[in-house]
Amino acid sequence: MLCLSCASGNQAEFTTEMIIHFSGLKNIDKPGVWVFPKVSVCLDCGFSRFSTPKTELALLAGPNTRTETSSRARSVDASQDEIAS
């Protein structure tokens, strides 16, 4: 698959671990969600992408987890889909 940023085919996949935190003071008491996705990194421009596994996605999308940040992230994803088209 070609890089969505620079169209390079020079990519590598890495195993990662990360914790996703809910933003804002109202979420200060919510624990982060650990995810262990494989990340595809363009070795030419550094653009990286990953998919969140279904189990962790359910934790992120659960009740009372919608924030301004999540709607902005969807906007970024939609913009990148338009670029790829």
HTML snippet that shows the backbone in 3Dmol.js (N, CA, C, O; Angstrom):
<script src="https://3Dmol.org/build/3Dmol-min.js"></script>
<div id="view" style="width:600px;height:400px;position:relative"></div>
<script>
const pdb = `
ATOM      1  N   MET A   1       0.840  -1.176   0.000  1.00  0.00           N
ATOM      2  CA  MET A   1       0.000   0.000   0.000  1.00  0.00           C
ATOM      3  C   MET A   1       0.885   1.239   0.000  1.00  0.00           C
ATOM      4  O   MET A   1       1.925   1.270   0.659  1.00  0.00           O
ATOM      5  N   LEU A   2       0.469   2.251  -0.737  1.00  0.00           N
ATOM      6  CA  LEU A   2       1.242   3.481  -0.824  1.00  0.00           C
ATOM      7  C   LEU A   2       0.952   4.407   0.350  1.00  0.00           C
ATOM      8  O   LEU A   2      -0.134   4.389   0.929  1.00  0.00           O
ATOM      9  N   CYS A   3       1.950   5.213   0.682  1.00  0.00           N
ATOM     10  CA  CYS A   3       1.806   6.194   1.751  1.00  0.00           C
ATOM     11  C   CYS A   3       0.721   7.203   1.381  1.00  0.00           C
ATOM     12  O   CYS A   3       0.688   7.699   0.254  1.00  0.00           O
ATOM     13  N   LEU A   4      -0.159   7.504   2.321  1.00  0.00           N
ATOM     14  CA  LEU A   4      -1.229   8.473   2.075  1.00  0.00           C
ATOM     15  C   LEU A   4      -0.711   9.904   2.007  1.00  0.00           C
ATOM     16  O   LEU A   4      -1.404  10.789   1.506  1.00  0.00           O
ATOM     17  N   SER A   5       0.490  10.139   2.501  1.00  0.00           N
ATOM     18  CA  SER A   5       1.042  11.492   2.512  1.00  0.00           C
ATOM     19  C   SER A   5       1.906  11.781   1.283  1.00  0.00           C
ATOM     20  O   SER A   5       1.741  12.814   0.635  1.00  0.00           O
ATOM     21  N   CYS A   6       2.832  10.861   0.962  1.00  0.00           N
ATOM     22  CA  CYS A   6       3.776  11.145  -0.122  1.00  0.00           C
ATOM     23  C   CYS A   6       3.736  10.133  -1.262  1.00  0.00           C
ATOM     24  O   CYS A   6       4.491  10.264  -2.225  1.00  0.00           O
ATOM     25  N   ALA A   7       2.873   9.130  -1.169  1.00  0.00           N
ATOM     26  CA  ALA A   7       2.682   8.093  -2.194  1.00  0.00           C
ATOM     27  C   ALA A   7       3.882   7.162  -2.349  1.00  0.00           C
ATOM     28  O   ALA A   7       3.987   6.466  -3.359  1.00  0.00           O
ATOM     29  N   SER A   8       4.778   7.134  -1.383  1.00  0.00           N
ATOM     30  CA  SER A   8       5.924   6.236  -1.410  1.00  0.00           C
ATOM     31  C   SER A   8       5.485   4.819  -1.068  1.00  0.00           C
ATOM     32  O   SER A   8       4.527   4.621  -0.321  1.00  0.00           O
ATOM     33  N   GLY A   9       6.176   3.856  -1.606  1.00  0.00           N
ATOM     34  CA  GLY A   9       5.947   2.467  -1.262  1.00  0.00           C
ATOM     35  C   GLY A   9       6.945   1.962  -0.229  1.00  0.00           C
ATOM     36  O   GLY A   9       6.931   0.780   0.115  1.00  0.00           O
ATOM     37  N   ASN A  10       7.812   2.842   0.269  1.00  0.00           N
ATOM     38  CA  ASN A  10       8.868   2.489   1.206  1.00  0.00           C
ATOM     39  C   ASN A  10       8.328   2.556   2.637  1.00  0.00           C
ATOM     40  O   ASN A  10       8.520   3.550   3.337  1.00  0.00           O
ATOM     41  N   GLN A  11       7.652   1.488   3.060  1.00  0.00           N
ATOM     42  CA  GLN A  11       7.023   1.456   4.374  1.00  0.00           C
ATOM     43  C   GLN A  11       7.450   0.218   5.131  1.00  0.00           C
ATOM     44  O   GLN A  11       7.834  -0.793   4.543  1.00  0.00           O
ATOM     45  N   ALA A  12       7.374   0.317   6.449  1.00  0.00           N
ATOM     46  CA  ALA A  12       7.671  -0.826   7.313  1.00  0.00           C
ATOM     47  C   ALA A  12       6.610  -0.882   8.398  1.00  0.00           C
ATOM     48  O   ALA A  12       6.022   0.134   8.770  1.00  0.00           O
ATOM     49  N   GLU A  13       6.376  -2.092   8.898  1.00  0.00           N
ATOM     50  CA  GLU A  13       5.384  -2.287   9.953  1.00  0.00           C
ATOM     51  C   GLU A  13       6.101  -2.612  11.252  1.00  0.00           C
ATOM     52  O   GLU A  13       7.032  -3.418  11.279  1.00  0.00           O
ATOM     53  N   PHE A  14       5.651  -1.968  12.340  1.00  0.00           N
ATOM     54  CA  PHE A  14       6.263  -2.154  13.651  1.00  0.00           C
ATOM     55  C   PHE A  14       5.196  -2.518  14.671  1.00  0.00           C
ATOM     56  O   PHE A  14       4.055  -2.066  14.577  1.00  0.00           O
ATOM     57  N   THR A  15       5.575  -3.337  15.646  1.00  0.00           N
ATOM     58  CA  THR A  15       4.705  -3.645  16.769  1.00  0.00           C
ATOM     59  C   THR A  15       4.878  -2.518  17.786  1.00  0.00           C
ATOM     60  O   THR A  15       5.998  -2.084  18.052  1.00  0.00           O
ATOM     61  N   THR A  16       3.773  -2.049  18.350  1.00  0.00           N
ATOM     62  CA  THR A  16       3.854  -0.935  19.290  1.00  0.00           C
ATOM     63  C   THR A  16       3.015  -1.209  20.538  1.00  0.00           C
ATOM     64  O   THR A  16       2.237  -2.162  20.597  1.00  0.00           O
ATOM     65  N   GLU A  17       3.197  -0.358  21.508  1.00  0.00           N
ATOM     66  CA  GLU A  17       2.290  -0.304  22.649  1.00  0.00           C
ATOM     67  C   GLU A  17       2.072   1.172  22.941  1.00  0.00           C
ATOM     68  O   GLU A  17       3.009   1.971  22.914  1.00  0.00           O
ATOM     69  N   MET A  18       0.837   1.516  23.218  1.00  0.00           N
ATOM     70  CA  MET A  18       0.521   2.909  23.543  1.00  0.00           C
ATOM     71  C   MET A  18      -0.674   2.946  24.466  1.00  0.00           C
ATOM     72  O   MET A  18      -1.427   1.979  24.583  1.00  0.00           O
ATOM     73  N   ILE A  19      -0.830   4.073  25.113  1.00  0.00           N
ATOM     74  CA  ILE A  19      -1.994   4.270  25.958  1.00  0.00           C
ATOM     75  C   ILE A  19      -2.709   5.518  25.444  1.00  0.00           C
ATOM     76  O   ILE A  19      -2.095   6.566  25.240  1.00  0.00           O
ATOM     77  N   ILE A  20      -4.003   5.384  25.241  1.00  0.00           N
ATOM     78  CA  ILE A  20      -4.817   6.494  24.762  1.00  0.00           C
ATOM     79  C   ILE A  20      -5.555   7.071  25.964  1.00  0.00           C
ATOM     80  O   ILE A  20      -6.286   6.372  26.666  1.00  0.00           O
ATOM     81  N   HIS A  21      -5.343   8.362  26.179  1.00  0.00           N
ATOM     82  CA  HIS A  21      -5.983   9.060  27.302  1.00  0.00           C
ATOM     83  C   HIS A  21      -7.138   9.889  26.786  1.00  0.00           C
ATOM     84  O   HIS A  21      -7.077  10.428  25.681  1.00  0.00           O
ATOM     85  N   PHE A  22      -8.186   9.994  27.577  1.00  0.00           N
ATOM     86  CA  PHE A  22      -9.316  10.856  27.254  1.00  0.00           C
ATOM     87  C   PHE A  22      -8.922  12.283  27.612  1.00  0.00           C
ATOM     88  O   PHE A  22      -8.372  12.523  28.687  1.00  0.00           O
ATOM     89  N   SER A  23      -9.196  13.222  26.729  1.00  0.00           N
ATOM     90  CA  SER A  23      -8.748  14.594  26.954  1.00  0.00           C
ATOM     91  C   SER A  23      -9.721  15.377  27.835  1.00  0.00           C
ATOM     92  O   SER A  23     -10.880  14.999  28.002  1.00  0.00           O
ATOM     93  N   GLY A  24      -9.220  16.468  28.388  1.00  0.00           N
ATOM     94  CA  GLY A  24     -10.048  17.374  29.172  1.00  0.00           C
ATOM     95  C   GLY A  24     -10.054  17.044  30.650  1.00  0.00           C
ATOM     96  O   GLY A  24      -9.873  15.896  31.056  1.00  0.00           O
ATOM     97  N   LEU A  25     -10.268  18.084  31.445  1.00  0.00           N
ATOM     98  CA  LEU A  25     -10.302  17.905  32.898  1.00  0.00           C
ATOM     99  C   LEU A  25     -11.454  17.023  33.351  1.00  0.00           C
ATOM    100  O   LEU A  25     -11.338  16.327  34.360  1.00  0.00           O
ATOM    101  N   LYS A  26     -12.570  17.042  32.616  1.00  0.00           N
ATOM    102  CA  LYS A  26     -13.712  16.222  33.032  1.00  0.00           C
ATOM    103  C   LYS A  26     -13.392  14.724  32.954  1.00  0.00           C
ATOM    104  O   LYS A  26     -14.084  13.909  33.564  1.00  0.00           O
ATOM    105  N   ASN A  27     -12.349  14.364  32.205  1.00  0.00           N
ATOM    106  CA  ASN A  27     -11.975  12.958  32.046  1.00  0.00           C
ATOM    107  C   ASN A  27     -10.734  12.587  32.837  1.00  0.00           C
ATOM    108  O   ASN A  27     -10.164  11.516  32.629  1.00  0.00           O
ATOM    109  N   ILE A  28     -10.309  13.459  33.743  1.00  0.00           N
ATOM    110  CA  ILE A  28      -9.066  13.245  34.475  1.00  0.00           C
ATOM    111  C   ILE A  28      -9.066  11.933  35.268  1.00  0.00           C
ATOM    112  O   ILE A  28      -8.013  11.326  35.466  1.00  0.00           O
ATOM    113  N   ASP A  29     -10.240  11.500  35.717  1.00  0.00           N
ATOM    114  CA  ASP A  29     -10.329  10.266  36.517  1.00  0.00           C
ATOM    115  C   ASP A  29     -10.507   9.006  35.673  1.00  0.00           C
ATOM    116  O   ASP A  29     -10.459   7.897  36.204  1.00  0.00           O
ATOM    117  N   LYS A  30     -10.713   9.163  34.369  1.00  0.00           N
ATOM    118  CA  LYS A  30     -10.885   7.985  33.518  1.00  0.00           C
ATOM    119  C   LYS A  30      -9.522   7.383  33.208  1.00  0.00           C
ATOM    120  O   LYS A  30      -8.591   8.098  32.836  1.00  0.00           O
ATOM    121  N   PRO A  31      -9.407   6.077  33.361  1.00  0.00           N
ATOM    122  CA  PRO A  31      -8.120   5.453  33.029  1.00  0.00           C
ATOM    123  C   PRO A  31      -7.905   5.450  31.513  1.00  0.00           C
ATOM    124  O   PRO A  31      -8.860   5.431  30.736  1.00  0.00           O
ATOM    125  N   GLY A  32      -6.659   5.470  31.118  1.00  0.00           N
ATOM    126  CA  GLY A  32      -6.334   5.364  29.698  1.00  0.00           C
ATOM    127  C   GLY A  32      -6.616   3.958  29.204  1.00  0.00           C
ATOM    128  O   GLY A  32      -6.831   3.037  29.992  1.00  0.00           O
ATOM    129  N   VAL A  33      -6.612   3.807  27.895  1.00  0.00           N
ATOM    130  CA  VAL A  33      -6.850   2.504  27.267  1.00  0.00           C
ATOM    131  C   VAL A  33      -5.554   2.064  26.594  1.00  0.00           C
ATOM    132  O   VAL A  33      -5.040   2.745  25.706  1.00  0.00           O
ATOM    133  N   TRP A  34      -5.037   0.929  27.022  1.00  0.00           N
ATOM    134  CA  TRP A  34      -3.823   0.380  26.406  1.00  0.00           C
ATOM    135  C   TRP A  34      -4.188  -0.264  25.085  1.00  0.00           C
ATOM    136  O   TRP A  34      -5.168  -1.005  25.006  1.00  0.00           O
ATOM    137  N   VAL A  35      -3.415   0.006  24.050  1.00  0.00           N
ATOM    138  CA  VAL A  35      -3.589  -0.649  22.751  1.00  0.00           C
ATOM    139  C   VAL A  35      -2.219  -1.117  22.272  1.00  0.00           C
ATOM    140  O   VAL A  35      -1.196  -0.512  22.592  1.00  0.00           O
ATOM    141  N   PHE A  36      -2.214  -2.181  21.515  1.00  0.00           N
ATOM    142  CA  PHE A  36      -0.981  -2.786  21.019  1.00  0.00           C
ATOM    143  C   PHE A  36      -1.091  -3.012  19.507  1.00  0.00           C
ATOM    144  O   PHE A  36      -1.023  -4.151  19.046  1.00  0.00           O
ATOM    145  N   PRO A  37      -1.260  -1.932  18.736  1.00  0.00           N
ATOM    146  CA  PRO A  37      -1.448  -2.104  17.299  1.00  0.00           C
ATOM    147  C   PRO A  37      -0.119  -2.270  16.567  1.00  0.00           C
ATOM    148  O   PRO A  37       0.949  -1.966  17.099  1.00  0.00           O
ATOM    149  N   LYS A  38      -0.215  -2.750  15.358  1.00  0.00           N
ATOM    150  CA  LYS A  38       0.914  -2.704  14.440  1.00  0.00           C
ATOM    151  C   LYS A  38       0.815  -1.346  13.747  1.00  0.00           C
ATOM    152  O   LYS A  38      -0.270  -0.943  13.328  1.00  0.00           O
ATOM    153  N   VAL A  39       1.940  -0.636  13.622  1.00  0.00           N
ATOM    154  CA  VAL A  39       1.967   0.687  13.015  1.00  0.00           C
ATOM    155  C   VAL A  39       2.740   0.613  11.710  1.00  0.00           C
ATOM    156  O   VAL A  39       3.856   0.095  11.661  1.00  0.00           O
ATOM    157  N   SER A  40       2.135   1.135  10.660  1.00  0.00           N
ATOM    158  CA  SER A  40       2.792   1.233   9.366  1.00  0.00           C
ATOM    159  C   SER A  40       3.426   2.620   9.272  1.00  0.00           C
ATOM    160  O   SER A  40       2.740   3.634   9.396  1.00  0.00           O
ATOM    161  N   VAL A  41       4.750   2.654   9.051  1.00  0.00           N
ATOM    162  CA  VAL A  41       5.487   3.913   9.010  1.00  0.00           C
ATOM    163  C   VAL A  41       6.123   4.080   7.632  1.00  0.00           C
ATOM    164  O   VAL A  41       6.812   3.185   7.143  1.00  0.00           O
ATOM    165  N   CYS A  42       5.883   5.234   7.015  1.00  0.00           N
ATOM    166  CA  CYS A  42       6.545   5.555   5.758  1.00  0.00           C
ATOM    167  C   CYS A  42       7.986   5.921   6.087  1.00  0.00           C
ATOM    168  O   CYS A  42       8.234   6.835   6.873  1.00  0.00           O
ATOM    169  N   LEU A  43       8.920   5.221   5.496  1.00  0.00           N
ATOM    170  CA  LEU A  43      10.329   5.458   5.794  1.00  0.00           C
ATOM    171  C   LEU A  43      10.900   6.633   5.007  1.00  0.00           C
ATOM    172  O   LEU A  43      12.074   6.970   5.157  1.00  0.00           O
ATOM    173  N   ASP A  44      10.071   7.257   4.167  1.00  0.00           N
ATOM    174  CA  ASP A  44      10.503   8.444   3.444  1.00  0.00           C
ATOM    175  C   ASP A  44      10.039   9.732   4.121  1.00  0.00           C
ATOM    176  O   ASP A  44      10.832  10.659   4.284  1.00  0.00           O
ATOM    177  N   CYS A  45       8.758   9.804   4.519  1.00  0.00           N
ATOM    178  CA  CYS A  45       8.246  11.057   5.095  1.00  0.00           C
ATOM    179  C   CYS A  45       7.858  10.940   6.562  1.00  0.00           C
ATOM    180  O   CYS A  45       7.639  11.958   7.219  1.00  0.00           O
ATOM    181  N   GLY A  46       7.767   9.713   7.093  1.00  0.00           N
ATOM    182  CA  GLY A  46       7.438   9.526   8.502  1.00  0.00           C
ATOM    183  C   GLY A  46       5.953   9.393   8.803  1.00  0.00           C
ATOM    184  O   GLY A  46       5.583   9.153   9.952  1.00  0.00           O
ATOM    185  N   PHE A  47       5.089   9.544   7.794  1.00  0.00           N
ATOM    186  CA  PHE A  47       3.652   9.392   8.024  1.00  0.00           C
ATOM    187  C   PHE A  47       3.398   7.997   8.581  1.00  0.00           C
ATOM    188  O   PHE A  47       3.928   7.011   8.070  1.00  0.00           O
ATOM    189  N   SER A  48       2.584   7.920   9.628  1.00  0.00           N
ATOM    190  CA  SER A  48       2.317   6.644  10.294  1.00  0.00           C
ATOM    191  C   SER A  48       0.822   6.436  10.441  1.00  0.00           C
ATOM    192  O   SER A  48       0.056   7.394  10.542  1.00  0.00           O
ATOM    193  N   ARG A  49       0.413   5.173  10.451  1.00  0.00           N
ATOM    194  CA  ARG A  49      -1.007   4.870  10.666  1.00  0.00           C
ATOM    195  C   ARG A  49      -1.148   3.512  11.322  1.00  0.00           C
ATOM    196  O   ARG A  49      -0.291   2.636  11.216  1.00  0.00           O
ATOM    197  N   PHE A  50      -2.287   3.381  12.015  1.00  0.00           N
ATOM    198  CA  PHE A  50      -2.590   2.114  12.672  1.00  0.00           C
ATOM    199  C   PHE A  50      -4.097   1.996  12.811  1.00  0.00           C
ATOM    200  O   PHE A  50      -4.827   2.976  12.659  1.00  0.00           O
ATOM    201  N   SER A  51      -4.550   0.796  13.099  1.00  0.00           N
ATOM    202  CA  SER A  51      -5.957   0.536  13.393  1.00  0.00           C
ATOM    203  C   SER A  51      -6.059   0.082  14.837  1.00  0.00           C
ATOM    204  O   SER A  51      -5.230  -0.690  15.319  1.00  0.00           O
ATOM    205  N   THR A  52      -7.079   0.568  15.519  1.00  0.00           N
ATOM    206  CA  THR A  52      -7.302   0.180  16.904  1.00  0.00           C
ATOM    207  C   THR A  52      -8.057  -1.152  16.929  1.00  0.00           C
ATOM    208  O   THR A  52      -9.106  -1.274  16.298  1.00  0.00           O
ATOM    209  N   PRO A  53      -7.538  -2.144  17.646  1.00  0.00           N
ATOM    210  CA  PRO A  53      -8.224  -3.438  17.734  1.00  0.00           C
ATOM    211  C   PRO A  53      -9.648  -3.287  18.295  1.00  0.00           C
ATOM    212  O   PRO A  53      -9.918  -2.373  19.075  1.00  0.00           O
ATOM    213  N   LYS A  54     -10.548  -4.184  17.894  1.00  0.00           N
ATOM    214  CA  LYS A  54     -11.972  -4.078  18.251  1.00  0.00           C
ATOM    215  C   LYS A  54     -12.223  -4.010  19.754  1.00  0.00           C
ATOM    216  O   LYS A  54     -13.073  -3.242  20.204  1.00  0.00           O
ATOM    217  N   THR A  55     -11.505  -4.793  20.523  1.00  0.00           N
ATOM    218  CA  THR A  55     -11.721  -4.802  21.975  1.00  0.00           C
ATOM    219  C   THR A  55     -11.450  -3.429  22.579  1.00  0.00           C
ATOM    220  O   THR A  55     -12.248  -2.920  23.366  1.00  0.00           O
ATOM    221  N   GLU A  56     -10.305  -2.827  22.199  1.00  0.00           N
ATOM    222  CA  GLU A  56      -9.952  -1.514  22.713  1.00  0.00           C
ATOM    223  C   GLU A  56     -10.846  -0.431  22.117  1.00  0.00           C
ATOM    224  O   GLU A  56     -11.160   0.552  22.789  1.00  0.00           O
ATOM    225  N   LEU A  57     -11.253  -0.602  20.872  1.00  0.00           N
ATOM    226  CA  LEU A  57     -12.155   0.357  20.233  1.00  0.00           C
ATOM    227  C   LEU A  57     -13.478   0.428  20.993  1.00  0.00           C
ATOM    228  O   LEU A  57     -14.050   1.508  21.145  1.00  0.00           O
ATOM    229  N   ALA A  58     -13.962  -0.709  21.467  1.00  0.00           N
ATOM    230  CA  ALA A  58     -15.204  -0.730  22.243  1.00  0.00           C
ATOM    231  C   ALA A  58     -15.049   0.072  23.538  1.00  0.00           C
ATOM    232  O   ALA A  58     -15.983   0.752  23.963  1.00  0.00           O
ATOM    233  N   LEU A  59     -13.882  -0.005  24.160  1.00  0.00           N
ATOM    234  CA  LEU A  59     -13.634   0.774  25.377  1.00  0.00           C
ATOM    235  C   LEU A  59     -13.599   2.272  25.073  1.00  0.00           C
ATOM    236  O   LEU A  59     -14.100   3.081  25.854  1.00  0.00           O
ATOM    237  N   LEU A  60     -13.012   2.632  23.946  1.00  0.00           N
ATOM    238  CA  LEU A  60     -12.923   4.045  23.564  1.00  0.00           C
ATOM    239  C   LEU A  60     -14.272   4.610  23.139  1.00  0.00           C
ATOM    240  O   LEU A  60     -14.564   5.782  23.381  1.00  0.00           O
ATOM    241  N   ALA A  61     -15.085   3.786  22.513  1.00  0.00           N
ATOM    242  CA  ALA A  61     -16.365   4.251  21.973  1.00  0.00           C
ATOM    243  C   ALA A  61     -17.524   4.051  22.932  1.00  0.00           C
ATOM    244  O   ALA A  61     -18.672   4.334  22.588  1.00  0.00           O
ATOM    245  N   GLY A  62     -17.236   3.566  24.134  1.00  0.00           N
ATOM    246  CA  GLY A  62     -18.280   3.292  25.118  1.00  0.00           C
ATOM    247  C   GLY A  62     -19.053   4.533  25.520  1.00  0.00           C
ATOM    248  O   GLY A  62     -18.734   5.642  25.091  1.00  0.00           O
ATOM    249  N   PRO A  63     -20.077   4.340  26.351  1.00  0.00           N
ATOM    250  CA  PRO A  63     -20.895   5.473  26.791  1.00  0.00           C
ATOM    251  C   PRO A  63     -20.057   6.522  27.517  1.00  0.00           C
ATOM    252  O   PRO A  63     -19.111   6.197  28.235  1.00  0.00           O
ATOM    253  N   ASN A  64     -20.422   7.776  27.314  1.00  0.00           N
ATOM    254  CA  ASN A  64     -19.784   8.920  27.980  1.00  0.00           C
ATOM    255  C   ASN A  64     -18.319   9.120  27.610  1.00  0.00           C
ATOM    256  O   ASN A  64     -17.569   9.713  28.385  1.00  0.00           O
ATOM    257  N   THR A  65     -17.898   8.640  26.446  1.00  0.00           N
ATOM    258  CA  THR A  65     -16.504   8.851  26.046  1.00  0.00           C
ATOM    259  C   THR A  65     -16.385   9.793  24.862  1.00  0.00           C
ATOM    260  O   THR A  65     -15.271  10.077  24.423  1.00  0.00           O
ATOM    261  N   ARG A  66     -17.481  10.282  24.339  1.00  0.00           N
ATOM    262  CA  ARG A  66     -17.424  11.213  23.210  1.00  0.00           C
ATOM    263  C   ARG A  66     -16.938  12.574  23.702  1.00  0.00           C
ATOM    264  O   ARG A  66     -17.441  13.108  24.690  1.00  0.00           O
ATOM    265  N   THR A  67     -15.957  13.120  22.999  1.00  0.00           N
ATOM    266  CA  THR A  67     -15.415  14.430  23.352  1.00  0.00           C
ATOM    267  C   THR A  67     -15.229  15.258  22.091  1.00  0.00           C
ATOM    268  O   THR A  67     -15.382  14.749  20.980  1.00  0.00           O
ATOM    269  N   GLU A  68     -14.902  16.526  22.261  1.00  0.00           N
ATOM    270  CA  GLU A  68     -14.597  17.372  21.111  1.00  0.00           C
ATOM    271  C   GLU A  68     -13.447  16.789  20.320  1.00  0.00           C
ATOM    272  O   GLU A  68     -13.447  16.838  19.090  1.00  0.00           O
ATOM    273  N   THR A  69     -12.468  16.240  21.014  1.00  0.00           N
ATOM    274  CA  THR A  69     -11.298  15.688  20.350  1.00  0.00           C
ATOM    275  C   THR A  69     -11.692  14.565  19.413  1.00  0.00           C
ATOM    276  O   THR A  69     -11.159  14.473  18.307  1.00  0.00           O
ATOM    277  N   SER A  70     -12.628  13.694  19.835  1.00  0.00           N
ATOM    278  CA  SER A  70     -12.994  12.575  18.980  1.00  0.00           C
ATOM    279  C   SER A  70     -13.678  13.057  17.709  1.00  0.00           C
ATOM    280  O   SER A  70     -13.481  12.456  16.652  1.00  0.00           O
ATOM    281  N   SER A  71     -14.470  14.113  17.773  1.00  0.00           N
ATOM    282  CA  SER A  71     -15.107  14.606  16.552  1.00  0.00           C
ATOM    283  C   SER A  71     -14.081  15.271  15.650  1.00  0.00           C
ATOM    284  O   SER A  71     -14.193  15.182  14.428  1.00  0.00           O
ATOM    285  N   ARG A  72     -13.073  15.943  16.229  1.00  0.00           N
ATOM    286  CA  ARG A  72     -12.012  16.527  15.409  1.00  0.00           C
ATOM    287  C   ARG A  72     -11.192  15.431  14.758  1.00  0.00           C
ATOM    288  O   ARG A  72     -10.790  15.573  13.603  1.00  0.00           O
ATOM    289  N   ALA A  73     -10.934  14.347  15.462  1.00  0.00           N
ATOM    290  CA  ALA A  73     -10.164  13.241  14.886  1.00  0.00           C
ATOM    291  C   ALA A  73     -10.903  12.639  13.703  1.00  0.00           C
ATOM    292  O   ALA A  73     -10.282  12.279  12.703  1.00  0.00           O
ATOM    293  N   ARG A  74     -12.230  12.525  13.803  1.00  0.00           N
ATOM    294  CA  ARG A  74     -12.996  12.006  12.667  1.00  0.00           C
ATOM    295  C   ARG A  74     -12.867  12.943  11.479  1.00  0.00           C
ATOM    296  O   ARG A  74     -12.813  12.481  10.339  1.00  0.00           O
ATOM    297  N   SER A  75     -12.815  14.243  11.714  1.00  0.00           N
ATOM    298  CA  SER A  75     -12.648  15.208  10.630  1.00  0.00           C
ATOM    299  C   SER A  75     -11.308  15.012   9.941  1.00  0.00           C
ATOM    300  O   SER A  75     -11.227  15.071   8.714  1.00  0.00           O
ATOM    301  N   VAL A  76     -10.250  14.778  10.719  1.00  0.00           N
ATOM    302  CA  VAL A  76      -8.929  14.542  10.152  1.00  0.00           C
ATOM    303  C   VAL A  76      -8.954  13.270   9.326  1.00  0.00           C
ATOM    304  O   VAL A  76      -8.419  13.242   8.217  1.00  0.00           O
ATOM    305  N   ASP A  77      -9.575  12.205   9.855  1.00  0.00           N
ATOM    306  CA  ASP A  77      -9.666  10.951   9.119  1.00  0.00           C
ATOM    307  C   ASP A  77     -10.409  11.155   7.803  1.00  0.00           C
ATOM    308  O   ASP A  77      -9.993  10.620   6.775  1.00  0.00           O
ATOM    309  N   ALA A  78     -11.489  11.912   7.816  1.00  0.00           N
ATOM    310  CA  ALA A  78     -12.263  12.164   6.610  1.00  0.00           C
ATOM    311  C   ALA A  78     -11.434  12.940   5.606  1.00  0.00           C
ATOM    312  O   ALA A  78     -11.509  12.671   4.408  1.00  0.00           O
ATOM    313  N   SER A  79     -10.639  13.904   6.074  1.00  0.00           N
ATOM    314  CA  SER A  79      -9.776  14.681   5.186  1.00  0.00           C
ATOM    315  C   SER A  79      -8.749  13.778   4.536  1.00  0.00           C
ATOM    316  O   SER A  79      -8.453  13.931   3.351  1.00  0.00           O
ATOM    317  N   GLN A  80      -8.204  12.844   5.286  1.00  0.00           N
ATOM    318  CA  GLN A  80      -7.186  11.949   4.729  1.00  0.00           C
ATOM    319  C   GLN A  80      -7.813  11.001   3.725  1.00  0.00           C
ATOM    320  O   GLN A  80      -7.174  10.643   2.735  1.00  0.00           O
ATOM    321  N   ASP A  81      -9.067  10.583   3.961  1.00  0.00           N
ATOM    322  CA  ASP A  81      -9.747   9.738   2.990  1.00  0.00           C
ATOM    323  C   ASP A  81      -9.934  10.485   1.679  1.00  0.00           C
ATOM    324  O   ASP A  81      -9.811   9.896   0.606  1.00  0.00           O
ATOM    325  N   GLU A  82     -10.232  11.789   1.759  1.00  0.00           N
ATOM    326  CA  GLU A  82     -10.395  12.596   0.563  1.00  0.00           C
ATOM    327  C   GLU A  82      -9.087  12.715  -0.192  1.00  0.00           C
ATOM    328  O   GLU A  82      -9.080  12.680  -1.422  1.00  0.00           O
ATOM    329  N   ILE A  83      -7.964  12.856   0.532  1.00  0.00           N
ATOM    330  CA  ILE A  83      -6.652  12.952  -0.097  1.00  0.00           C
ATOM    331  C   ILE A  83      -6.320  11.671  -0.841  1.00  0.00           C
ATOM    332  O   ILE A  83      -5.761  11.704  -1.938  1.00  0.00           O
ATOM    333  N   ALA A  84      -6.666  10.547  -0.241  1.00  0.00           N
ATOM    334  CA  ALA A  84      -6.353   9.249  -0.840  1.00  0.00           C
ATOM    335  C   ALA A  84      -7.172   8.976  -2.090  1.00  0.00           C
ATOM    336  O   ALA A  84      -6.755   8.193  -2.943  1.00  0.00           O
ATOM    337  N   SER A  85      -8.315   9.601  -2.208  1.00  0.00           N
ATOM    338  CA  SER A  85      -9.183   9.359  -3.382  1.00  0.00           C
ATOM    339  C   SER A  85      -8.671  10.006  -4.624  1.00  0.00           C
ATOM    340  O   SER A  85      -9.292   9.890  -5.681  1.00  0.00           O
TER     341      SER A  85
END
`;
const viewer = $3Dmol.createViewer("view");
viewer.addModel(pdb, "pdb");
viewer.setStyle({}, {cartoon: {color: "spectrum"}});
viewer.zoomTo();
viewer.render();
</script>
